[in-house]
Amino acid sequence: MSNYTKIGKVDGARTELHDKLGLTGAEISVNTLPAGAAVPFVHAHKANEEIYFVLSGNGKVIVDEEEISLSEGDWIRIAPAGRRQFFASPDSPISFICIQVRAGSLGAYTADDAI
């Protein structure tokens, strides 16, 4: 049995990697919104925080009615209860990675988790 799973390049508006990689501790998705488009709903979570990384383009996220500008290279973490919705700029698509993990679940990291 292999200790890794590899997939190739992902294409499309949204690709969830949970099933593709057999993830057991996180959900990761790769997302692209065309210029002027938005995620069609506002949402929050019960227990999972989300960490977003903007791969390319520009846009914004509204979190609890606060508008936050986003551009390539930006990172943002949103607490589970934060009500969020993402938008691409009118003249630019936006591509981003979303990492979803259970808030407060990190017990050890980097060198502390190495054996």
For each residue, the residues with C-beta under 8 A, 3 or more apart:
1:
2: 5
3:
4:
5: 2 20 21 22
6:
7: 10 17 20 21
8:
9:
10: 7 15 17 30
11: 15
12: 15 32
13: 31 32 33
14: 29 30 31 32
15: 10 11 12 20 29 30 31
16: 19 20 27 28 29
17: 7 10 20 21 23 27 28 29 30
18: 21 23 27 28
19: 16 22
20: 5 7 15 16 17
21: 5 7 17 18 28
22: 5 19
23: 17 18 26 27 28
24:
25: 101 105
26: 23 99 100 101
27: 16 17 18 23 48 98 99 100 101
28: 16 17 18 21 23 97 98 99 100
29: 14 15 16 17 97 98 100
30: 10 14 15 17 55 95 96 97
31: 13 14 15 86 95 96 97 98
32: 12 13 14 93 94 95
33: 13 37 38 39 59 86 87 88 93 94 95
34: 37 88 93
35: 88 89 90 91 92 93
36: 88 89 90 91
37: 33 34 87 88 93
38: 33 85 86 87 88
39: 33 85 86 87
40:
41: 85
42: 62 83 84 85
43: 83 84 85
44: 80 81 82 83 84
45: 48 49 50 80 81 100
46: 80
47: 80 102 103
48: 27 45 80 100 101 102 103
49: 45 77 78 79 80 100 101 102 103
50: 45 77 78 84 98 99 100
51: 75 76 77 78 98 99 100 101
52: 61 70 74 75 76 77 78 96 97 98 99
53: 74 75 96 97 99
54: 57 59 70 71 72 73 74 75 94 95 96
55: 30 72 95 96 97
56: 72 93 94 95
57: 54 71 72 88 89 92 93 94 95
58: 69 70 71 72 88 89 92 94
59: 33 54 69 70 86 87 88 89 92 94
60: 67 68 69 70 86 87 89
61: 52 67 68 70 76 78 84 85 86 87
62: 42 65 66 67 68 84 85 87
63: 66 68 78 82 83 84
64: 82 83
65: 62 83
66: 62 63
67: 60 61 62
68: 60 61 62 63 76
69: 58 59 60
70: 52 54 58 59 60 61 74 76 86 94 96
71: 54 57 58 74
72: 54 55 56 57 58
73: 54
74: 52 53 54 70 71
75: 51 52 53 54
76: 51 52 61 68 70
77: 49 50 51 52
78: 49 50 51 52 61 63 82 84
79: 49 82 103
80: 44 45 46 47 48 49 103
81: 44 45
82: 44 63 64 78 79
83: 42 43 44 63 64 65
84: 42 43 44 50 61 62 63 78
85: 38 39 41 42 43 61 62
86: 31 33 38 39 59 60 61 70 94 96
87: 33 37 38 39 59 60 61 62 94
88: 33 34 35 36 37 38 57 58 59 92 93 94
89: 35 36 57 58 59 60 92 94
90: 35 36
91: 35 36
92: 35 57 58 59 88 89
93: 32 33 34 35 37 56 57 88
94: 32 33 54 56 57 58 59 70 86 87 88 89
95: 30 31 32 33 54 55 56 57
96: 30 31 52 53 54 55 70 86
97: 28 29 30 31 52 53 55
98: 27 28 29 31 50 51 52
99: 26 27 28 50 51 52 53
100: 26 27 28 29 45 48 49 50 51
101: 25 26 27 48 49 51 105 106
102: 47 48 49 105
103: 47 48 49 79 80
104:
105: 25 101 102
106: 101 109
107:
108: 112 113
109: 106 112 113
110: 113 114
111: 114
112: 108 109
113: 108 109 110
114: 110 111
115:
